[in-house]
Each structure stands twice: as structure tokens, then as C-alpha cells.
Amino acid sequence: MPGLVFLGTPNFAVPCLRKLLECKAGVRLVVTQPDRPSGRGRRICESPVKTLANEAGIPIYQPERIHGGEVIENIRAYGAECAVVVAFGQILPQSFLDIFPLGTLNVHGSLLPRYRGAAPIQRAIMAGEGLAGISIMLLDSGMDTGPVLSQKEVPIGPEDTFGTVYKTLAEHGAELLAGTLRDWTAGRLTPRAQDEGLATYAPAIQKEELRIDWNSSAKDIINKVRAFDPAPGAWFALGGKRVKCFRAASFSWAAAGAPGEVLGMAECGLIVAGGCGQSLCVGDLQLEGLRRMRACEFACGRPIPRGSFLE
């Protein structure tokens, strides 16, 4: 394979980089985001991609932004014929794309042209989709608008969460990328233009979207909880404190109470009335600053009486 530059940052990109190293794909340089403060202690942490690149002895470059001038020339100096981008976290300018005669391949977590944008997995789960997927595409100047080289469908089960789908797509993406890169550089693939009439969008998640609206249907609340599990966590307010919730599921009790009213505790967890006369069960709760725990365990230390309201 021709030499390549790999751009990526979070855990989602790690299986792809590891697979390319295993395949001896000629990774000459890894570009990743600068080390950032993370966690409650705000300790400076390197990206998962940087950790793997260090272990493999691959040169690493961490510019604040990729733009014209010195940064572009520093990357060009490695003489790579193509680039691979996996959840890098920056919009790449045309001056970067022009470096590579074989183009820049991007691994995107949706079946393009559906769910273009920053949060395809969360948006698909929030919408109640039963199917996700991976697309390998050639980047152009648009937002995930470039021609597609290959795709793989991946089902979303009713109990799948962002965490489980994220992991599955990362693993499938690595396998698909390896084969696609091999075939593309050998001239065995023809790019397929996306159908603009089928395009949908997945903008970045906003903080206000994490709060649960108990007037929503039980199905929509459950999907929101799944979409933000294990992080950042959908939440409600209880006694002025934020409580994140996980493992939500539909429940057969008729919602005799008003939306957000606690109907009781069952083996599966806390039973709450949602909108449209439906109820749901929340299996795990996490008070801000504390660990995640089963709802029944949570209630032992902080009772949530029947008839109380979650905000």
C-alpha cells in the first residue's frame, strides 16, 4: 500500500489505526488533537490515538488547527499519497485535501447520506432507528458530502446504547477500512456519489438536549437515555440536584400519574409516568458527583417516594 497519514483522536479511531498497523499499510504520520485537561481533576491527558501511536513508534503531530502554511507543509513533508481520517475533530481545509494524490478517506458512523455530521450514532438512537452502519468515503469540501467507496450495515437492537453501538461500529469500521483502502489504492473501486435527496443531518449534541422532558412519550425518553449511555448521560432534577439515568425500558403499568410522577419501584427499577399515558422503568441512576448504581440501591440512600415528581 502507499504511504499514508492517519488523523484521529478518540477511542472510536483506535481500532482503525491498530488495523492499519497490523496490515502494514505504511502509516508515516499520526495527527491527533493536542493533549487536553480531562476529568474532575482536569489532568492533562493524551488522546487514545496518541497512546497507540507512541506504542507503535509512529511520528505524532498535534497542531491546534490544520490550516494553510507551516502546518500543511509539515504534513506534506512526509510524502504520503493518501490520508485516513477517523473522528479527528476538525474540519479539514481544501489545502489539506490537495496534498494527497489518492485522496483522503474518511470513516463515518452512519449509512451516508443519512446522518451527516458530528453525532450520527446518538441521533440515530434518539430517532429509534433499527439500523446503523459505517461508510468509507472520500472527503471533499462539504460536510460528509463526498463520494462513498464502501458501506456496511449494522443493526441497532432495542437494548443497544450509544456505548454498545459505538464499540461495534468502531470494530466494523476498522475491518471495512482495511479492505477498502487496499482496493482503492489498487484501482479496484469506483466512488459512488451520494443522493442529496436522501440526506439527513446529525448536528452535535447540545447540553440542553440531555435533560429529560417527561411530557415526551415513553419511547422517546427511552431512546434519549439509550443515546447518552454511558456518557454524557440523560438527566432529570431531583431536589435541586442532577440525576443521570440509564437502562430505561418500557413498562406495562398504565401511567395514572402526571408526566414525571414517580409511580413506584419494581424489580427493573424506578417507575415513572411519561407523556401520552405511558410509563417507563429507569434501571440505573447516578447523582452528580457519585457513582452509577441500581435504582433500588440509589433509593436506599436517597428515597424517591411514590407521588413525588422528577423535574
C-alpha positions as CSV (number, residue, x, y, z in Angstrom):
1,M,0.0,0.0,0.0
2,P,1.2,3.6,-0.5
3,G,2.3,5.7,2.5
4,L,-0.5,7.4,4.4
5,V,-1.2,10.0,7.1
6,F,-3.7,9.0,9.8
7,L,-5.8,11.6,11.6
8,G,-7.9,10.6,14.6
9,T,-8.4,11.3,18.3
10,P,-10.9,9.3,20.4
11,N,-11.3,5.6,21.2
12,F,-13.5,5.3,18.0
13,A,-10.4,5.8,15.9
14,V,-8.1,3.3,17.7
15,P,-9.3,0.1,16.1
16,C,-8.8,1.6,12.6
17,L,-5.2,2.7,13.4
18,R,-4.4,-0.6,15.0
19,K,-5.8,-2.5,12.0
20,L,-3.7,-0.3,9.6
21,L,-0.6,-1.0,11.6
22,E,-1.3,-4.8,11.6
23,C,-1.8,-4.6,7.8
24,K,1.5,-2.7,7.4
25,A,-0.4,0.0,5.5
26,G,2.5,2.4,5.6
27,V,1.4,4.8,8.3
28,R,4.0,7.5,8.1
29,L,2.5,10.1,10.5
30,V,-0.3,10.2,13.1
31,V,-2.1,13.6,13.5
32,T,-4.2,13.9,16.6
33,Q,-5.6,16.7,18.8
34,P,-3.4,18.4,21.4
35,D,-3.3,17.0,24.9
36,R,-6.3,18.4,26.8
37,P,-7.4,18.6,30.5
38,S,-9.8,15.8,31.4
39,G,-11.9,14.5,34.3
40,R,-12.8,16.2,37.6
41,G,-9.1,16.8,38.4
42,R,-8.6,18.4,35.0
43,R,-5.4,16.4,34.5
44,I,-3.7,16.8,31.1
45,C,-4.4,13.7,29.1
46,E,-3.2,12.5,25.7
47,S,-5.7,11.1,23.2
48,P,-6.2,7.3,22.8
49,V,-4.8,7.6,19.3
50,K,-1.7,9.3,20.5
51,T,-1.2,6.5,23.1
52,L,-1.3,3.8,20.4
53,A,0.9,5.8,18.0
54,N,3.5,6.1,20.8
55,E,3.4,2.4,21.5
56,A,3.9,1.7,17.8
57,G,6.7,4.2,17.4
58,I,4.9,6.3,14.8
59,P,5.7,10.0,14.5
60,I,3.0,12.2,16.0
61,Y,1.9,15.7,15.1
62,Q,-0.5,17.7,17.3
63,P,-1.3,21.1,15.7
64,E,-4.1,23.2,17.3
65,R,-5.7,23.7,13.9
66,I,-4.9,22.3,10.5
67,H,-4.8,25.3,8.1
68,G,-2.5,26.7,5.4
69,G,1.2,27.5,5.7
70,E,3.5,25.7,8.1
71,V,1.1,23.0,9.3
72,I,0.2,21.9,5.8
73,E,3.9,21.9,4.8
74,N,4.9,19.8,7.8
75,I,2.3,17.2,6.8
76,R,3.3,17.3,3.2
77,A,6.9,16.6,4.1
78,Y,6.0,13.0,4.9
79,G,5.3,12.3,1.2
80,A,2.2,10.3,1.8
81,E,-0.1,9.5,-1.2
82,C,-3.3,9.4,0.8
83,A,-4.8,10.2,4.3
84,V,-7.3,8.4,6.5
85,V,-9.5,10.4,8.9
86,V,-11.4,8.8,11.7
87,A,-13.2,11.1,14.2
88,F,-10.4,13.6,14.1
89,G,-12.5,16.5,15.4
90,Q,-11.7,19.3,12.9
91,I,-13.0,20.4,9.6
92,L,-10.1,19.9,7.1
93,P,-9.5,22.6,4.5
94,Q,-9.1,22.1,0.8
95,S,-5.4,22.9,1.1
96,F,-5.0,19.8,3.2
97,L,-7.0,17.6,0.9
98,D,-5.0,18.8,-2.1
99,I,-1.8,17.2,-0.6
100,F,-2.8,13.6,-1.3
101,P,-3.0,12.3,-4.9
102,L,-5.1,9.3,-3.8
103,G,-7.4,11.5,-1.7
104,T,-8.5,11.5,1.9
105,L,-10.6,8.5,3.1
106,N,-13.0,9.2,6.0
107,V,-14.6,6.6,8.2
108,H,-18.1,7.9,9.2
109,G,-20.5,6.2,11.6
110,S,-23.7,6.2,9.5
111,L,-25.1,4.9,6.2
112,L,-24.5,8.1,4.2
113,P,-26.2,10.2,3.0
114,R,-28.2,9.7,6.2
115,Y,-26.9,11.3,9.4
116,R,-24.2,13.5,8.1
117,G,-22.5,15.5,10.8
118,A,-20.9,15.2,14.3
119,A,-23.3,12.9,16.2
120,P,-24.6,10.2,13.8
121,I,-24.8,7.4,16.4
122,Q,-26.6,9.4,19.1
123,R,-29.0,10.9,16.6
124,A,-29.8,7.5,15.1
125,I,-30.6,6.0,18.5
126,M,-32.6,9.1,19.5
127,A,-34.7,8.6,16.4
128,G,-35.4,5.0,17.2
129,E,-33.5,3.6,14.2
130,G,-33.1,-0.1,14.0
131,L,-30.1,0.1,11.6
132,A,-26.8,1.9,11.8
133,G,-23.7,1.5,9.7
134,I,-20.3,2.5,8.6
135,S,-19.4,4.5,5.4
136,I,-16.0,4.9,3.9
137,M,-16.0,8.0,1.8
138,L,-13.6,10.4,0.1
139,L,-13.6,13.8,1.8
140,D,-14.4,16.9,-0.2
141,S,-15.0,20.5,1.0
142,G,-18.6,19.7,2.2
143,M,-19.8,18.2,5.5
144,D,-19.7,14.4,4.8
145,T,-20.8,15.0,1.2
146,G,-18.0,13.2,-0.6
147,P,-18.5,10.1,-2.8
148,V,-18.8,6.7,-1.0
149,L,-16.4,3.9,-1.5
150,S,-18.0,1.2,0.7
151,Q,-20.6,0.7,3.4
152,K,-21.6,-1.9,6.0
153,E,-25.0,-2.1,7.7
154,V,-25.1,-2.8,11.5
155,P,-28.3,-3.5,13.3
156,I,-29.3,-1.5,16.4
157,G,-31.1,-3.7,19.0
158,P,-33.8,-2.4,21.3
159,E,-31.4,-2.6,24.3
160,D,-28.3,-1.1,22.5
161,T,-26.9,2.1,23.8
162,F,-24.5,4.7,22.4
163,G,-21.7,2.8,24.1
164,T,-22.5,-0.6,22.5
165,V,-23.2,0.8,19.0
166,Y,-20.0,3.0,19.2
167,K,-17.9,-0.1,20.0
168,T,-19.5,-2.2,17.3
169,L,-19.1,0.4,14.6
170,A,-15.5,1.1,15.6
171,E,-14.7,-2.6,15.1
172,H,-16.6,-3.0,11.9
173,G,-15.1,0.3,10.6
174,A,-11.6,-1.0,11.1
175,E,-12.2,-4.1,9.1
176,L,-14.1,-2.3,6.3
177,L,-11.4,0.4,6.2
178,A,-8.6,-2.1,5.7
179,G,-10.3,-3.8,2.7
180,T,-11.5,-0.5,1.2
181,L,-8.1,1.1,1.4
182,R,-6.4,-1.9,-0.3
183,D,-9.0,-2.0,-3.1
184,W,-9.0,1.8,-3.6
185,T,-5.2,2.2,-3.8
186,A,-5.2,-0.8,-6.3
187,G,-7.7,0.9,-8.5
188,R,-10.5,-1.6,-8.0
189,L,-13.1,0.8,-6.6
190,T,-15.4,3.4,-8.3
191,P,-16.6,6.2,-6.0
192,R,-20.4,6.5,-5.8
193,A,-21.9,10.0,-5.5
194,Q,-24.4,10.5,-2.6
195,D,-28.0,11.1,-3.3
196,E,-28.6,14.6,-2.0
197,G,-32.4,14.0,-1.9
198,L,-31.9,11.4,0.8
199,A,-29.5,13.4,3.0
200,T,-30.3,13.9,6.7
201,Y,-28.2,15.6,9.4
202,A,-26.8,14.8,12.8
203,P,-25.6,18.0,14.4
204,A,-23.5,18.0,17.6
205,I,-25.4,17.3,20.8
206,Q,-26.2,20.4,22.8
207,K,-26.2,20.4,26.6
208,E,-29.9,21.3,26.8
209,E,-30.8,18.2,24.9
210,L,-29.5,16.0,27.8
211,R,-32.4,17.0,30.1
212,I,-35.4,14.6,30.1
213,D,-38.7,16.1,29.2
214,W,-41.2,13.9,31.0
215,N,-44.0,15.1,28.7
216,S,-42.4,13.2,25.9
217,S,-43.6,9.7,25.1
218,A,-42.0,6.8,27.0
219,K,-40.5,5.6,23.7
220,D,-38.7,9.0,23.1
221,I,-37.5,9.2,26.7
222,I,-36.1,5.7,26.5
223,N,-34.3,6.4,23.2
224,K,-32.8,9.6,24.7
225,V,-31.5,7.6,27.7
226,R,-30.0,5.0,25.4
227,A,-28.4,7.6,23.1
228,F,-26.4,9.2,26.0
229,D,-25.4,6.0,27.8
230,P,-22.8,5.7,29.2
231,A,-21.9,9.4,28.6
232,P,-22.7,12.2,28.9
233,G,-25.9,10.8,30.4
234,A,-29.5,12.0,30.1
235,W,-30.7,13.6,33.4
236,F,-33.5,15.0,35.4
237,A,-33.5,17.2,38.5
238,L,-34.4,15.9,42.0
239,G,-34.2,18.2,45.0
240,G,-32.1,20.7,43.0
241,K,-29.6,18.0,42.1
242,R,-28.9,16.5,38.7
243,V,-29.5,12.7,38.5
244,K,-28.4,10.9,35.4
245,C,-30.4,7.9,34.3
246,F,-29.6,4.7,32.4
247,R,-31.1,1.4,31.3
248,A,-34.6,2.8,30.6
249,A,-37.3,0.5,29.3
250,S,-41.0,0.5,28.7
251,F,-43.2,-0.7,31.5
252,S,-46.7,-2.2,31.5
253,W,-48.2,-0.1,34.2
254,A,-50.7,2.4,32.9
255,A,-49.4,5.9,33.7
256,A,-52.1,7.0,36.1
257,G,-50.0,9.9,37.2
258,A,-48.9,13.2,35.5
259,P,-45.7,13.2,33.4
260,G,-42.6,12.9,35.7
261,E,-44.6,11.5,38.6
262,V,-43.0,8.5,40.4
263,L,-45.3,5.5,40.3
264,G,-43.3,3.2,42.4
265,M,-40.3,0.8,42.4
266,A,-40.3,-2.5,40.6
267,E,-37.6,-5.2,40.1
268,C,-36.4,-3.5,36.9
269,G,-36.1,-0.1,38.6
270,L,-37.9,3.2,39.2
271,I,-41.3,3.5,37.5
272,V,-42.1,7.0,36.2
273,A,-45.1,8.4,34.2
274,G,-44.2,9.8,30.8
275,G,-46.4,11.6,28.4
276,C,-49.2,10.1,26.3
277,G,-50.4,8.0,29.3
278,Q,-47.3,5.7,29.2
279,S,-44.9,4.7,31.9
280,L,-41.3,3.6,31.8
281,C,-38.7,2.0,34.1
282,V,-35.3,3.5,34.8
283,G,-32.9,0.8,35.9
284,D,-29.8,2.8,36.9
285,L,-29.4,6.3,38.5
286,Q,-26.3,8.5,39.2
287,L,-26.4,11.5,41.4
288,E,-24.0,14.2,40.3
289,G,-20.6,13.5,41.8
290,L,-21.3,9.9,42.8
291,R,-21.1,6.6,41.0
292,R,-23.8,5.0,38.9
293,M,-25.9,2.5,40.8
294,R,-29.1,0.4,40.6
295,A,-32.3,2.4,41.2
296,C,-33.2,0.4,44.2
297,E,-29.8,1.0,45.7
298,F,-30.0,4.7,45.0
299,A,-33.4,4.9,46.7
300,C,-32.0,3.3,49.9
301,G,-29.7,6.3,50.4
302,R,-32.0,8.9,48.8
303,P,-35.6,7.9,48.9
304,I,-37.8,8.8,46.0
305,P,-41.4,8.4,47.3
306,R,-44.3,7.4,45.2
307,G,-46.1,10.5,44.1
308,S,-43.0,12.7,44.0
309,F,-42.1,14.4,40.8
310,L,-38.9,14.3,38.7
311,E,-38.1,17.6,37.0
